[in-house]
Amino acid sequence: MELNNYQYEAIKTAEYPCVGANLVYPAMGLAGEAGEVCDKIKKRWRNTEEMSAHGMPTKEWEEIVKELGDVLWYLAAMADELGTTLNHVAEVNLEKLRDRKERGVIKSSGDNQ
């Protein structure tokens, strides 16, 4: 599936206050869902001392994939609220990463390295 197609279909399911004029709701949702992904991975690490997906049970893998889908939904909603597309967000990010790599600052901290 193409990112913009996903965004178009995902936004059809948006039901939150002031859809189209509310950046706060999807931002908070994105943070919450990303936290849920991190929490599942943290618990895996705590319980198995495993930091990779190697040997991950299918059910656990499926739950993390579902949470990643929720992250993607909120990302699509935020892009829509900003009047842009997921394709554009991805393109801008790749340009930034390529530039950092070319300049040897891919490991740097900060937004505008």
C-alpha positions in Angstrom: 0.0 0.0 0.0 1.2 3.5 -0.8 1.6 5.9 2.1 -0.8 8.5 0.6 -3.4 5.9 -0.1 -3.2 4.8 3.5 -3.5 8.4 4.7 -6.6 9.0 2.5 -8.3 5.8 3.8 -7.2 6.3 7.4 -8.6 9.9 7.6 -12.0 8.5 6.6 -12.1 6.9 10.1 -11.1 10.0 12.0 -13.5 10.9 14.8 -12.2 13.4 17.2 -13.0 17.0 18.2 -12.6 19.5 15.4 -11.1 17.1 12.8 -9.2 19.2 10.3 -8.5 21.9 12.8 -7.0 20.0 15.8 -3.3 19.2 15.8 -3.4 18.5 19.6 -5.5 15.3 19.5 -3.4 13.4 16.9 -0.1 14.7 18.6 -1.2 13.3 21.9 -2.4 10.1 20.3 0.9 9.6 18.5 2.8 10.0 21.8 0.5 7.6 23.6 0.7 4.9 20.9 4.5 5.2 20.6 4.6 4.8 24.3 2.6 1.6 24.0 5.0 0.2 21.5 7.9 1.1 23.7 6.2 -0.5 26.7 5.7 -3.8 24.9 9.3 -3.9 23.9 10.5 -2.9 27.4 8.5 -5.7 28.9 10.0 -8.2 26.3 13.4 -7.0 27.3 12.7 -7.2 31.0 11.1 -10.7 30.8 13.4 -12.3 28.2 16.5 -10.1 28.2 16.0 -10.1 24.4 16.4 -6.8 22.6 15.6 -8.0 19.1 12.6 -9.6 17.5 14.6 -12.9 17.1 12.5 -15.7 18.4 9.5 -13.5 19.3 6.3 -15.4 19.6 3.8 -14.7 16.8 1.2 -13.3 19.2 3.6 -10.9 20.7 4.8 -9.8 17.2 1.2 -9.3 16.1 0.5 -7.1 19.1 3.5 -4.9 18.4 2.5 -4.6 14.7 -1.0 -3.6 15.7 0.4 -0.8 17.9 2.7 0.3 15.1 -0.5 0.6 13.0 -2.0 2.9 15.6 1.2 5.0 15.5 0.8 5.2 11.7 -2.8 6.2 12.0 -2.0 9.1 14.3 1.0 10.1 12.1 -1.4 10.2 9.1 -3.8 12.3 11.0 -1.1 14.8 12.0 0.1 15.0 8.4 -3.4 15.7 7.4 -3.9 18.4 10.0 -0.7 20.0 8.8 -2.0 19.9 5.2 0.7 17.6 3.9 1.0 13.9 3.0 2.8 11.0 4.4 4.7 10.7 1.1 5.9 14.3 1.6 6.9 13.6 5.2 8.8 10.6 4.1 10.6 12.4 1.3 11.6 15.3 3.6 12.9 12.9 6.1 15.0 10.9 3.6 16.5 14.2 2.2 17.5 15.2 5.8 19.0 11.8 6.5 21.0 11.7 3.2 22.3 15.2 3.9 23.4 14.2 7.4 25.1 11.1 6.2 26.9 12.9 3.4 28.2 15.5 6.0 29.1 12.7 8.4 26.7 13.9 11.2 24.2 11.1 11.0 24.9 10.3 14.7 24.6 13.9 15.8 21.9 15.1 18.1 19.5 18.0 17.4 17.1 18.8 14.7 19.2 20.8 12.3 22.6 19.2 12.3 
